[in-house]
Amino acid sequence: MGEWYEDSFGEDYIIVYRHRSLANAEREIRSMTGWMSLPEGAEVLDVGCGTGRHAEALRALGYKVTGLDLSPVLLNEAKKKDSKGLIKWVQGDMRSIPFADGSFEAVVNWFTSFGYFKDDADNDKALSEMSRVLVPGGKFLIDFLNAAHVKENLVPYSERLDGAAGLRISERRSIEGDFVVKRIEITPETGEPRRYEERVRLIGLERFRSMAKQTGLTIEAVRGGYEGESYDERKSARLIMTGRRAE
């Protein structure tokens, strides 16, 4: 067994999260890119792009998009959707982004695609790499869970049926130390269940500010949701940070 993020982002992940639609991504991204004030045609790196729904929405808004993800399965799914090859898809680890310094005008990291690592120094490294590939003054956006809200509103168990695939999907959630952990069980109509784990470090705003400062980034604005709501540590569902690399 490898690390959870090496095992969990495969074919079953696509089934578990197929309810996350391109239409939702388009609505979310239209708002969030507006907060960044990016010029049309800007070079944007989507770190942790998954199956590419956010990258596709970015491209439709007129940006030149590169999608980076560790999972070859998710990247292959993204490529299928991008039949005209309008987006550059690259396999790579966010702790060692395979691009030269200053390659992008903006870096985005959507929907809690961060905080995956046991060693918190690896999260520092990932943010440092995002900073490194930005041009001086380049913009960034990180869309993360709000740790305090997660702790107070955790749903311990949920279950649903995926009729198209003939699967029962159950999810058990818990707080374990500094992590929120989701254990997923996928049970087919016949055969043995398949089990996966997702584990995300509960990083708060002040920790992000410290990490950003150390990597040459400045958090300029913080929002609590996709409609641009003011951030409230207790009430906000999201922690959405925008800012820039030092000139």
C-alpha positions as CSV (number, residue, x, y, z in Angstrom):
1,M,0.0,0.0,0.0
2,G,1.2,3.5,-0.9
3,E,0.2,6.8,0.5
4,W,-3.6,7.2,0.5
5,Y,-3.5,9.8,-2.3
6,E,-1.6,7.3,-4.5
7,D,-4.3,4.6,-4.0
8,S,-7.6,6.5,-3.8
9,F,-7.5,8.7,-7.0
10,G,-8.4,6.0,-9.5
11,E,-11.5,4.7,-11.4
12,D,-13.6,4.4,-8.2
13,Y,-12.8,8.1,-7.3
14,I,-14.5,9.1,-10.6
15,I,-17.6,7.2,-9.6
16,V,-17.7,8.5,-6.0
17,Y,-17.4,12.1,-7.1
18,R,-19.2,12.2,-10.4
19,H,-22.0,14.3,-8.9
20,R,-19.5,17.3,-9.0
21,S,-20.6,18.7,-12.4
22,L,-18.9,21.0,-14.9
23,A,-21.8,23.4,-14.5
24,N,-21.0,23.8,-10.8
25,A,-17.4,24.3,-11.6
26,E,-18.2,27.0,-14.2
27,R,-20.3,28.9,-11.7
28,E,-17.6,28.7,-9.0
29,I,-14.8,29.6,-11.2
30,R,-16.5,32.6,-12.9
31,S,-16.7,34.2,-9.4
32,M,-13.3,33.2,-8.2
33,T,-11.3,34.2,-11.3
34,G,-13.1,37.6,-11.1
35,W,-11.5,38.1,-7.6
36,M,-8.1,37.5,-9.1
37,S,-8.5,40.1,-11.9
38,L,-6.6,38.0,-14.5
39,P,-6.3,39.3,-18.0
40,E,-7.7,37.2,-20.8
41,G,-5.1,34.8,-22.1
42,A,-3.2,34.6,-18.8
43,E,-1.1,31.4,-18.3
44,V,-2.8,29.5,-15.4
45,L,-1.6,26.3,-13.6
46,D,-4.3,24.2,-12.0
47,V,-2.6,22.2,-9.3
48,G,-4.4,19.0,-8.4
49,C,-6.6,19.3,-11.5
50,G,-8.2,15.8,-11.2
51,T,-10.6,15.0,-14.0
52,G,-10.2,18.6,-15.3
53,R,-13.6,20.1,-14.7
54,H,-12.2,23.3,-13.3
55,A,-9.4,23.5,-15.9
56,E,-12.1,23.2,-18.6
57,A,-14.1,26.0,-17.1
58,L,-10.9,28.2,-16.9
59,R,-10.2,27.5,-20.6
60,A,-13.7,28.5,-21.5
61,L,-13.1,31.9,-19.8
62,G,-10.2,32.5,-22.2
63,Y,-7.2,31.5,-20.1
64,K,-4.2,29.3,-21.3
65,V,-4.5,26.4,-18.9
66,T,-2.1,23.7,-17.7
67,G,-3.5,20.9,-15.5
68,L,-1.2,19.1,-13.1
69,D,-2.1,16.0,-11.2
70,L,-0.4,12.9,-9.7
71,S,-3.0,10.4,-10.9
72,P,-2.7,9.1,-14.4
73,V,-6.2,7.7,-14.2
74,L,-7.7,11.1,-13.5
75,L,-5.5,12.8,-16.1
76,N,-6.7,10.3,-18.7
77,E,-10.3,11.1,-17.9
78,A,-9.5,14.8,-18.3
79,K,-7.9,14.2,-21.7
80,K,-11.0,12.4,-22.9
81,K,-13.1,15.4,-22.1
82,D,-10.6,17.7,-23.8
83,S,-11.0,16.1,-27.2
84,K,-9.4,19.1,-29.1
85,G,-6.3,19.1,-26.9
86,L,-6.8,22.7,-25.8
87,I,-5.4,22.2,-22.3
88,K,-1.9,20.9,-21.4
89,W,-2.2,18.0,-19.1
90,V,0.9,17.0,-17.0
91,Q,1.5,14.3,-14.5
92,G,3.5,15.4,-11.5
93,D,3.7,15.9,-7.7
94,M,2.8,19.3,-6.3
95,R,5.9,19.0,-4.0
96,S,8.0,19.1,-7.1
97,I,6.2,20.9,-9.9
98,P,7.9,20.1,-13.2
99,F,8.1,23.7,-14.6
100,A,10.7,26.4,-14.5
101,D,10.6,29.4,-12.2
102,G,8.1,32.0,-13.2
103,S,6.3,29.9,-15.8
104,F,2.7,31.1,-14.9
105,E,0.8,34.3,-14.3
106,A,-1.5,32.5,-11.9
107,V,-1.7,29.2,-9.9
108,V,-5.0,27.8,-8.6
109,N,-5.8,25.0,-6.2
110,W,-9.4,24.1,-6.1
111,F,-11.7,22.1,-3.8
112,T,-9.3,21.1,-1.0
113,S,-6.6,19.6,-3.2
114,F,-4.1,20.4,-0.5
115,G,-3.0,19.3,3.0
116,Y,-2.6,15.6,1.9
117,F,0.7,14.8,3.6
118,K,1.6,13.2,6.9
119,D,4.7,15.4,7.2
120,D,3.5,19.0,7.4
121,A,6.8,20.1,5.9
122,D,5.5,18.5,2.6
123,N,2.6,21.0,2.7
124,D,5.1,23.8,3.0
125,K,7.0,22.4,0.1
126,A,3.9,22.2,-2.1
127,L,3.1,25.9,-1.4
128,S,6.7,26.8,-2.0
129,E,6.5,25.2,-5.4
130,M,3.4,27.0,-6.3
131,S,5.1,30.3,-5.4
132,R,8.3,29.3,-7.4
133,V,6.5,28.8,-10.7
134,L,4.6,32.1,-10.4
135,V,6.0,35.2,-12.1
136,P,6.9,38.0,-9.7
137,G,3.5,39.6,-8.8
138,G,1.7,36.5,-10.1
139,K,-1.7,35.7,-8.6
140,F,-2.8,32.6,-6.6
141,L,-6.0,31.1,-5.3
142,I,-6.4,28.3,-2.8
143,D,-9.9,27.0,-2.2
144,F,-9.7,24.9,1.0
145,L,-12.1,23.5,3.7
146,N,-12.6,25.6,6.7
147,A,-11.1,23.6,9.6
148,A,-13.2,25.0,12.4
149,H,-16.4,24.5,10.5
150,V,-15.5,20.9,9.6
151,K,-14.8,20.1,13.3
152,E,-18.2,21.5,14.4
153,N,-20.3,20.1,11.6
154,L,-18.8,16.8,10.7
155,V,-21.3,14.2,9.4
156,P,-20.0,10.9,10.8
157,Y,-21.7,8.7,8.3
158,S,-23.6,8.9,5.0
159,E,-24.6,6.3,2.4
160,R,-26.0,6.5,-1.1
161,L,-26.7,4.3,-4.1
162,D,-25.1,4.8,-7.5
163,G,-27.7,3.2,-9.7
164,A,-25.8,3.7,-12.9
165,A,-22.9,1.7,-11.6
166,G,-24.9,-0.6,-9.3
167,L,-22.9,0.4,-6.3
168,R,-23.6,1.3,-2.6
169,I,-21.2,4.0,-1.5
170,S,-20.8,4.6,2.2
171,E,-18.6,7.3,3.8
172,R,-17.4,7.4,7.4
173,R,-15.8,10.6,8.6
174,S,-13.8,11.3,11.8
175,I,-11.3,13.8,13.2
176,E,-8.1,12.1,14.0
177,G,-5.5,14.5,15.5
178,D,-4.8,17.3,13.0
179,F,-6.6,15.4,10.2
180,V,-10.2,14.9,8.9
181,V,-10.4,11.4,7.7
182,K,-13.0,9.9,5.3
183,R,-13.2,6.1,4.9
184,I,-15.1,5.1,1.8
185,E,-16.5,1.7,1.1
186,I,-17.9,0.8,-2.3
187,T,-20.0,-2.3,-2.4
188,P,-21.1,-3.8,-5.8
189,E,-24.2,-5.9,-6.2
190,T,-22.0,-8.9,-6.4
191,G,-18.4,-9.3,-5.2
192,E,-16.4,-7.9,-2.3
193,P,-16.4,-4.3,-1.1
194,R,-13.6,-1.9,-2.1
195,R,-12.2,0.4,0.5
196,Y,-10.4,3.7,0.3
197,E,-9.2,6.4,2.7
198,E,-8.9,10.2,2.3
199,R,-7.0,12.2,4.8
200,V,-6.6,16.0,4.9
201,R,-4.7,18.1,7.4
202,L,-6.9,20.7,9.2
203,I,-5.0,23.8,8.3
204,G,-6.4,27.1,9.6
205,L,-6.0,30.6,8.3
206,E,-3.2,31.7,10.5
207,R,-1.1,28.6,9.6
208,F,-1.7,29.4,5.9
209,R,-0.6,33.0,6.5
210,S,2.6,31.8,8.1
211,M,3.2,29.3,5.3
212,A,2.6,31.9,2.6
213,K,4.9,34.4,4.2
214,Q,7.7,31.9,4.3
215,T,7.3,31.2,0.6
216,G,7.1,34.7,-0.7
217,L,3.3,34.8,-1.0
218,T,0.9,37.4,0.5
219,I,-2.7,36.5,1.2
220,E,-4.6,39.6,0.3
221,A,-8.2,38.5,0.6
222,V,-10.1,35.7,2.4
223,R,-13.6,34.6,1.6
224,G,-15.9,32.1,3.2
225,G,-17.8,30.7,0.1
226,Y,-18.2,30.7,-3.6
227,E,-20.5,33.7,-3.6
228,G,-17.8,35.9,-2.1
229,E,-19.1,35.8,1.5
230,S,-17.0,37.3,4.3
231,Y,-14.9,34.7,6.0
232,D,-16.1,33.7,9.5
233,E,-14.0,31.0,11.2
234,R,-17.0,29.4,13.0
235,K,-19.6,29.7,10.2
236,S,-18.0,29.7,6.8
237,A,-18.0,26.4,4.9
238,R,-14.9,27.3,2.9
239,L,-11.6,29.1,3.3
240,I,-10.8,30.7,0.0
241,M,-7.6,32.7,-0.1
242,T,-6.4,34.9,-2.9
243,G,-3.1,36.9,-3.2
244,R,0.1,37.3,-5.0
245,R,3.8,36.5,-5.1
246,A,6.1,39.3,-4.1
247,E,7.4,41.5,-7.0
